[in-house]
Amino acid sequence: MQFSEVLAQISTAAEQTIELPEGWGQGRALFGGLTAAIAWQHAHLGASSEQHLRALTVSFVAPVQPGTATLKRRILREGKNVTQIAVDIEQAGEVVLAALASYGRSRPSRVRVVDLPSAHVPPREQGPAFPPIDILPEFTSHFDYRVSLGGLPFTGNASREFGGWMRFRAEQQPMTIGLLLGMVDAWPPAVLPHLTAPAPASSLTWTIEFPEPLDNQLNSHDWWQYAAYIDYANEGYGHTHAHIWDAAGNLVAISRQTVTVFG
């Protein structure tokens, strides 16, 4: 099942049941970018069309499994300018993912700081793709990568930067926030190139912010730029932030993650 087909199952109902597919595995769980996108899609269907997503915070509570899942949406507060929406994904009666989506209306303001971080990702021709090896998570087969910042995972590269270029391999849809969430989370944690042997790692929390409404004239099969930076990593946890640009160098999102690493 394609990424967009999974999201297309979701209706406007505040509580509903959907089927999570095989083929998107990430270790012992379903790919976090897919589950985060499901939470966003459910929140989005309860939001006003006059407000845009400003930030999405996701807590990966427990491993999400293929199969039946229940989505529950609550409007915590709906104001003239800002709406806060909570979404839980449950399996077997337990919360496995919790998300908070913050929507806000654009309005005039004297505060204007619009000097955005510029893209500095080297051309994708300078970076290798992920090699076709068995240790890659199942979901990575749905994406193309070119690693032109830092090094490949488990190569002992101690750079604090990691990233390059990304796109969906087969999916060709107008870009949505849900599809963008999938691409951004498709990157391994930025701490993995520091290791010299494979070891498990996963996101604990993820916040992604959107400075401006996403241009849906762009396509999920276009190339997008990703640059992550390790702020701090110690005692099995890493704290990273990342910027995401389109191919033309326009900033589209700012991502912040706390990751766990067992190596």
Protein Blocks (a to p, Z undefined) as FASTA:
>chain_A
ZZklmmmmpcfbfbdcddddehiaghjbccfklmmmmmmmmmmmmccfkbccfbdcdddf
bacdedjdddddddfbacfkbccddddddeehiafbdcddddddddddfbdcfbdcddfb
dcfklpccddddfklcfklmmpccddfehjaehklpabfbdcdddddfklccdddfklmm
mmmmmpccfklmmpcbdcddddfbdcdddfbacdfkbcfkbccddddddfbgcehiacdd
dddddfkopafbdcdddddddZZ
